Amino acid sequence: MMKHALTPLPTTENPTGEQRKPANVGRKKGFRPWLLIWLAFALQVAAWVFWVKLASKHPVQEVPLVTAQPIPKKP
């Protein structure tokens, strides 16, 4: 028989006779380190996109090299 989503959770009984929910019900899940890794990856990609767009709008200027002039010989 299939349980319905609204079926109440099984309860356990305390030594005092009180009904309570299992310990893992309603508990927040702990911090997941992989979430931090994905966030760092996304920030890195965003930074690269920013720098590439900035570089495409401001191309490198070509600067001509000054060639050395020959030293004139004394007569």
N, C-alpha and C positions, 0 to 999 in steps of 0.2 A: 504494500500500500504506500502511495506517495504522500509525503508530509506536505502540508500546506505552509506557505510562508508565514502565516499568522499563528501557527501552532506555538504555544508557549514553550519556553526553554525548560529543559529538565532541571529540577532543583535538587539540592542536597540538604540533608538535615543536620543542623548543628547539634552538639551534645546538649544544648539548652532546649532543643526541640523547635527552634526557629527554622523557617524555610529560607534558603538563600540561593542565589544564582551561582553557577560555577565561577571559579576565580578568573578564568580567561575571558569571560563575557564582558563587553563594554570597555575593555582595557585598550588604551591607545597603543599603537604599534611603536616600537622604538625607532630611533633615527636610523635611516638607511644610508650607509656610506656611499653606495653607488649613485645615490641622488646627487651627492656633492661632486662626484666625478663627472656626471653628465652636465651639471651646472657649470663646472670649470671648462669643460669641452665647449659648451655653447658660448660661453663668454670669450673663449679663445677664437672661435670661428667669427664671432661678431667683431672682435678687434681686427682680425685679418681683413674682413670685408671693409671695415672703416678705413684702414690704411691703404688698401688697394684703390678704393674710390678716391681718397684724398690724393694719392700719387697720380692717378689718371687725370685729375684736374690740374695738377701742377707738374708738368713734365720737367725733366732735368734740362737745364740750359747747357748748350755746348759752348765751351769757352776755348777760343783758339789759343794754342800754345805759342809763346813768344820764342822765336828761334834766336839763337845767339848770333850776334853780329861778329864778323871777323875783326880781330884787332888790327888796326892799321899799323903798318910797319913804319918805323922812323927812317927818314932819308939819310 
